Amino acid sequence: MAVRLNAGSLPAGAFVLSTCLRMEITVAGDRSELERALLATFGELGDSAPPDVRVGEDAVTHLYRVVAGLESPILGEQEILTQFRQTLIRAEEQGRVGGLFAKLLETAVAVGRQAREVLPESGHASLAAVAAQAIGTADRVAVLGSGLMATSAVHGLLGLPAPPSVTVVARHPEKVAIDGVEVWPFSRAGEALSTFPAVLSATSAKGRLVDDDLMAAAVLRRTAPLTLVDMAMPPDFGSFDGAAVDYLGIDDLARMAARRPRSRQADALVAAAATDAYRQFVEHHEIGPVIAELVRSADEIAESTVDRFAGRLGQGDDRAVLQQTAHTVARTLLAGPLAYLSKAERESNVVDDIKDAFGLDDG
């Protein structure tokens, strides 16, 4: 259920991941860039819902833990990794993230996969599997939605020891291609709510999926209680005071999820990878200007040398030969230091040492 909110108005360098349980906004910049991304995504937040803000290495570590499933109700759940990867692909295609920031995000996917390899096995593969198990013994289930989470829920239902008959209710039924299920258009959602013993909703709607009047009418027509599993965030449905509805929301599913024993190995793996990725990100921005200044200085030396000796040469191509020779000499001399600056395995104070050695200032 990874969705883009107002992604079209997001500033460049902002990455937004929205799932049924969380909203993560990551920016490659300072707090002002984050404020712009928050405003573009939500509008004015006010003081009632302040975001949890992390910066620097702490922000990278948190993001990597999210992608690895270490912050999920079900430790190591696969769906969050898939959601993150698909959202990242879209963001790169749209040109909203790129360069070293995109590389940092791509590394999170690789680290997430590595972390899952060292986590203990679990009886629950995902939150969708928990939702399917929460349905109980219903023989017919309607699934509202056709996205990633809804599709995972359908497969969870079909994988039960005694799988029910599954009907997918979708806004675009022509796009649903799941073997063994019936597909209804969304105009029949009220019918599903009034006739099926169990309904599982997993949409990415931004508001109530079914208004209170339609829901009340559907419940009134029922002749038996309804089990309603609502995986959406925000919830697809309102309250059901006095109605014969057994309602389970996303928080209920999270509590039901049997967490795996936490793996210290996975925690350590993710923490180390985040530290390394952050260090490379920061040092690139420190080293990049130094390298640019070294090259500029070398080019100045080459040009100055050409100007100094050009008058002593004859006519023809002598100047071009001398110019190319000077550039080649200068850049050859700098090849070693530049390569050393770019290495990951070096002393932390080498940047300042090189700047001092070449007489470079911070300007």
C-alpha positions as CSV (number, residue, x, y, z in Angstrom):
1,M,0.0,0.0,0.0
2,A,2.9,2.4,-0.6
3,V,1.3,5.5,-2.0
4,R,2.3,8.9,-3.2
5,L,0.3,11.7,-1.5
6,N,1.1,15.1,-3.1
7,A,4.3,13.7,-4.6
8,G,4.0,16.0,-7.6
9,S,4.6,19.1,-5.4
10,L,7.4,17.6,-3.4
11,P,10.8,19.4,-3.5
12,A,13.6,17.7,-5.3
13,G,15.6,15.5,-2.9
14,A,12.5,14.4,-0.8
15,F,11.5,10.8,-0.6
16,V,8.1,9.8,0.9
17,L,7.1,6.3,1.9
18,S,3.5,5.8,3.0
19,T,2.2,2.5,4.2
20,C,-0.8,1.3,6.3
21,L,1.3,1.7,9.5
22,R,3.7,4.6,8.9
23,M,4.6,7.7,7.0
24,E,8.3,8.3,6.4
25,I,9.7,11.4,4.8
26,T,13.4,11.5,4.1
27,V,15.2,14.6,2.7
28,A,18.8,15.1,1.6
29,G,19.1,18.5,3.2
30,D,18.6,20.6,6.3
31,R,15.6,21.2,8.5
32,S,14.2,23.8,6.1
33,E,14.1,21.2,3.3
34,L,12.2,18.9,5.6
35,E,9.7,21.6,6.4
36,R,9.1,22.2,2.7
37,A,8.5,18.5,2.2
38,L,6.1,18.3,5.1
39,L,4.2,21.3,3.8
40,A,4.0,19.8,0.3
41,T,2.8,16.5,1.6
42,F,0.4,17.4,4.4
43,G,-0.2,21.2,4.3
44,E,-0.2,22.9,7.6
45,L,0.2,20.4,10.4
46,G,-0.3,22.8,13.3
47,D,0.8,21.8,16.8
48,S,-1.5,18.8,17.4
49,A,0.6,16.3,15.4
50,P,4.3,17.1,15.5
51,P,6.4,14.7,13.5
52,D,9.1,12.6,15.0
53,V,12.3,14.1,13.5
54,R,15.6,12.3,13.2
55,V,18.7,13.8,11.7
56,G,22.1,12.6,10.5
57,E,23.2,9.0,11.2
58,D,20.2,8.5,13.5
59,A,17.9,9.2,10.5
60,V,19.7,6.8,8.2
61,T,19.7,4.0,10.9
62,H,16.0,4.4,11.5
63,L,15.2,4.3,7.7
64,Y,17.4,1.2,7.3
65,R,15.6,-0.5,10.3
66,V,12.2,0.3,8.7
67,V,13.2,-1.2,5.4
68,A,14.7,-4.3,7.1
69,G,11.4,-4.8,8.9
70,L,12.9,-4.3,12.4
71,E,10.4,-1.6,13.2
72,S,7.4,-3.6,12.0
73,P,4.8,-5.5,14.2
74,I,6.0,-8.6,12.5
75,L,9.8,-8.6,12.7
76,G,11.3,-8.7,9.2
77,E,8.0,-8.5,7.3
78,Q,8.6,-8.7,3.6
79,E,5.9,-6.2,2.5
80,I,7.6,-3.1,3.8
81,L,10.7,-4.0,1.8
82,T,8.6,-4.4,-1.4
83,Q,6.7,-1.2,-0.7
84,F,9.9,0.8,-0.2
85,R,11.6,-0.6,-3.3
86,Q,8.6,0.2,-5.5
87,T,8.3,3.7,-4.1
88,L,12.0,4.3,-4.7
89,I,11.7,3.1,-8.3
90,R,8.9,5.6,-8.9
91,A,10.8,8.4,-7.2
92,E,13.9,7.8,-9.4
93,E,11.8,7.6,-12.5
94,Q,10.2,10.9,-11.7
95,G,13.6,12.5,-11.0
96,R,12.7,13.3,-7.4
97,V,15.7,11.5,-6.0
98,G,19.1,10.8,-7.6
99,G,22.8,10.8,-7.2
100,L,24.3,9.8,-3.9
101,F,21.0,10.2,-2.1
102,A,19.4,7.6,-4.4
103,K,22.4,5.3,-3.8
104,L,21.9,5.6,0.0
105,L,18.2,4.6,-0.4
106,E,19.1,1.8,-2.8
107,T,21.6,0.5,-0.2
108,A,18.7,0.2,2.3
109,V,17.1,-2.4,0.0
110,A,20.2,-4.5,-0.1
111,V,20.6,-4.2,3.7
112,G,17.0,-5.1,4.2
113,R,17.4,-8.3,2.3
114,Q,20.6,-9.2,4.2
115,A,18.9,-8.6,7.6
116,R,16.0,-11.0,6.7
117,E,18.6,-13.8,6.0
118,V,19.7,-13.7,9.7
119,L,16.3,-13.3,11.3
120,P,14.7,-16.4,13.0
121,E,11.8,-18.0,11.2
122,S,8.2,-16.9,12.1
123,G,4.8,-18.5,11.9
124,H,3.5,-15.2,10.4
125,A,5.0,-14.2,7.1
126,S,3.4,-10.7,7.1
127,L,0.7,-8.5,8.5
128,A,-1.5,-9.6,5.6
129,A,-1.1,-13.2,6.8
130,V,-2.2,-12.2,10.3
131,A,-5.3,-10.4,8.7
132,A,-6.1,-13.6,6.8
133,Q,-5.9,-15.7,9.9
134,A,-8.1,-13.2,11.8
135,I,-10.9,-14.0,9.4
136,G,-11.4,-17.3,11.2
137,T,-13.7,-19.9,9.6
138,A,-15.7,-17.8,7.3
139,D,-16.4,-19.6,4.0
140,R,-16.7,-16.5,1.9
141,V,-14.6,-13.4,2.1
142,A,-14.7,-10.1,0.2
143,V,-11.4,-8.2,-0.2
144,L,-11.9,-4.5,-0.9
145,G,-8.9,-3.2,-2.8
146,S,-6.4,-4.5,-5.4
147,G,-3.1,-3.1,-4.4
148,L,0.0,-4.8,-2.9
149,M,-1.5,-5.2,0.6
150,A,-4.9,-6.4,-0.7
151,T,-3.2,-8.9,-3.1
152,S,-1.0,-10.2,-0.2
153,A,-4.2,-10.6,1.9
154,V,-5.9,-12.6,-0.9
155,H,-2.9,-14.9,-1.1
156,G,-2.9,-15.3,2.7
157,L,-6.6,-16.3,2.5
158,L,-6.0,-18.8,-0.3
159,G,-3.1,-20.2,1.7
160,L,-5.2,-21.0,4.8
161,P,-5.6,-24.7,5.7
162,A,-9.3,-24.4,4.7
163,P,-9.3,-21.5,2.2
164,P,-12.5,-19.6,1.8
165,S,-14.1,-18.5,-1.4
166,V,-12.5,-15.1,-2.2
167,T,-14.1,-12.2,-4.1
168,V,-12.0,-9.1,-4.9
169,V,-14.0,-5.8,-5.0
170,A,-11.9,-3.2,-7.0
171,R,-12.2,0.2,-8.6
172,H,-10.4,-1.3,-11.6
173,P,-11.5,-4.9,-11.8
174,E,-10.0,-5.3,-15.2
175,K,-6.5,-5.0,-13.6
176,V,-7.0,-7.8,-11.1
177,A,-5.3,-11.0,-12.3
178,I,-5.4,-13.5,-9.4
179,D,-6.2,-17.1,-10.1
180,G,-9.1,-18.7,-8.1
181,V,-10.9,-15.5,-7.2
182,E,-14.1,-13.8,-8.3
183,V,-13.8,-10.0,-9.2
184,W,-16.5,-7.4,-8.6
185,P,-16.6,-3.7,-9.5
186,F,-16.4,-1.3,-6.6
187,S,-20.1,-0.4,-7.1
188,R,-20.9,-3.7,-5.4
189,A,-19.1,-2.9,-2.2
190,G,-22.4,-2.3,-0.4
191,E,-23.6,-5.7,-1.5
192,A,-20.4,-7.3,-0.2
193,L,-20.8,-5.6,3.2
194,S,-24.4,-6.8,3.5
195,T,-24.1,-10.4,2.4
196,F,-20.5,-11.7,3.0
197,P,-19.8,-13.2,6.4
198,A,-16.3,-11.5,6.4
199,V,-14.9,-8.5,4.6
200,L,-11.2,-7.5,4.5
201,S,-10.5,-3.9,3.5
202,A,-6.9,-3.0,2.3
203,T,-7.2,0.1,0.2
204,S,-5.1,3.2,-0.1
205,A,-8.0,5.6,0.2
206,K,-7.3,8.9,1.8
207,G,-10.7,9.0,3.6
208,R,-13.6,6.8,4.5
209,L,-14.1,4.2,1.9
210,V,-17.8,3.8,2.6
211,D,-19.8,6.6,4.2
212,D,-21.7,6.1,7.4
213,D,-25.1,6.0,5.8
214,L,-24.2,3.3,3.2
215,M,-22.5,1.3,5.9
216,A,-25.5,1.6,8.2
217,A,-27.8,0.5,5.4
218,A,-25.5,-2.5,4.6
219,V,-25.4,-3.7,8.2
220,L,-29.2,-3.3,8.5
221,R,-29.7,-5.7,5.7
222,R,-27.6,-8.3,7.2
223,T,-29.0,-11.5,8.7
224,A,-25.8,-12.6,10.5
225,P,-22.9,-10.8,12.2
226,L,-20.1,-9.4,10.0
227,T,-16.4,-9.8,10.6
228,L,-14.7,-6.7,9.2
229,V,-10.9,-6.5,9.0
230,D,-9.8,-3.0,8.2
231,M,-6.1,-2.8,7.2
232,A,-6.2,0.8,5.8
233,M,-4.5,3.8,7.4
234,P,-6.5,6.0,7.8
235,P,-9.2,3.4,8.5
236,D,-11.7,2.8,5.7
237,F,-14.7,2.6,8.1
238,G,-16.0,4.5,11.1
239,S,-17.5,3.3,14.4
240,F,-20.1,0.5,14.7
241,D,-21.7,1.2,18.1
242,G,-24.6,-1.2,18.5
243,A,-24.1,-3.0,15.2
244,A,-23.4,-6.7,14.8
245,V,-19.9,-6.1,13.5
246,D,-16.7,-7.7,14.8
247,Y,-14.3,-5.0,13.8
248,L,-10.5,-5.4,13.7
249,G,-8.4,-2.4,12.8
250,I,-4.7,-2.2,12.0
251,D,-3.8,-1.7,15.6
252,D,-5.7,-4.8,16.6
253,L,-3.8,-6.8,13.9
254,A,-0.5,-5.4,15.2
255,R,-1.3,-6.6,18.7
256,M,-2.3,-10.0,17.3
257,A,1.0,-10.4,15.4
258,A,3.3,-12.8,17.3
259,R,6.6,-11.0,17.2
260,R,9.7,-13.1,16.4
261,P,12.5,-13.2,18.9
262,R,14.7,-10.2,18.1
263,S,17.9,-11.0,16.3
264,R,20.9,-9.2,17.7
265,Q,22.7,-10.2,14.5
266,A,20.2,-8.4,12.3
267,D,20.2,-5.3,14.6
268,A,24.0,-5.1,14.4
269,L,24.1,-5.7,10.7
270,V,21.7,-2.9,10.0
271,A,23.4,-0.5,12.4
272,A,26.8,-1.1,10.9
273,A,25.5,-0.7,7.3
274,A,23.7,2.6,8.2
275,T,26.8,4.0,9.8
276,D,28.9,3.2,6.8
277,A,26.3,4.6,4.3
278,Y,26.0,7.8,6.3
279,R,29.8,8.3,6.5
280,Q,30.2,7.8,2.8
281,F,27.3,10.3,2.1
282,V,28.8,12.9,4.4
283,E,32.4,12.5,3.3
284,H,31.4,12.6,-0.4
285,H,30.1,16.2,0.2
286,E,33.3,17.1,2.1
287,I,35.6,15.4,-0.4
288,G,33.8,16.5,-3.6
289,P,34.7,20.3,-3.2
290,V,38.3,19.4,-2.3
291,I,38.7,17.3,-5.4
292,A,37.1,20.0,-7.5
293,E,39.5,22.6,-6.1
294,L,42.5,20.3,-6.7
295,V,41.6,19.9,-10.3
296,R,40.9,23.7,-10.7
297,S,44.3,24.4,-9.1
298,A,46.0,21.9,-11.4
299,D,44.4,23.5,-14.5
300,E,45.5,26.9,-13.3
301,I,49.1,25.7,-13.0
302,A,48.9,24.1,-16.5
303,E,47.5,27.3,-18.1
304,S,50.1,29.5,-16.3
305,T,52.9,27.2,-17.5
306,V,51.6,27.4,-21.1
307,D,51.4,31.2,-20.9
308,R,55.0,31.3,-19.5
309,F,56.6,29.2,-22.2
310,A,54.4,29.8,-25.2
311,G,56.5,32.8,-26.4
312,R,59.6,30.6,-26.7
313,L,57.9,28.2,-29.1
314,G,57.6,28.5,-32.8
315,Q,54.4,28.8,-34.8
316,G,52.0,25.8,-35.5
317,D,50.8,23.3,-33.0
318,D,53.6,23.8,-30.4
319,R,51.2,25.6,-28.0
320,A,48.6,22.9,-28.2
321,V,51.2,20.2,-27.6
322,L,52.6,22.1,-24.6
323,Q,49.2,22.7,-23.2
324,Q,48.2,19.1,-23.4
325,T,51.5,18.1,-21.9
326,A,51.1,20.4,-19.0
327,H,47.6,19.2,-18.3
328,T,48.7,15.6,-18.5
329,V,51.6,16.1,-16.2
330,A,49.4,18.0,-13.6
331,R,46.6,15.4,-13.6
332,T,49.0,12.5,-13.5
333,L,50.6,14.0,-10.5
334,L,47.2,14.4,-8.8
335,A,45.9,10.9,-9.7
336,G,47.3,9.3,-6.6
337,P,46.1,11.9,-4.1
338,L,42.6,11.9,-5.7
339,A,42.4,8.1,-5.6
340,Y,43.5,8.1,-2.0
341,L,40.9,10.8,-1.0
342,S,38.1,8.7,-2.6
343,K,39.1,5.5,-0.7
344,A,36.8,4.3,2.1
345,E,39.8,2.9,4.1
346,R,41.7,6.0,5.2
347,E,42.3,8.1,8.3
348,S,39.5,10.4,9.2
349,N,41.7,13.5,9.3
350,V,43.2,13.1,5.9
351,V,40.9,15.6,4.3
352,D,42.2,18.5,6.4
353,D,45.7,17.2,5.9
354,I,45.4,17.3,2.1
355,K,43.8,20.8,2.2
356,D,46.7,22.0,4.4
357,A,49.3,20.4,2.2
358,F,48.0,22.0,-1.0
359,G,47.2,25.3,0.7
360,L,43.5,25.1,-0.1
361,D,41.1,27.3,1.9
362,D,37.4,26.7,2.7
363,G,36.2,29.1,0.1
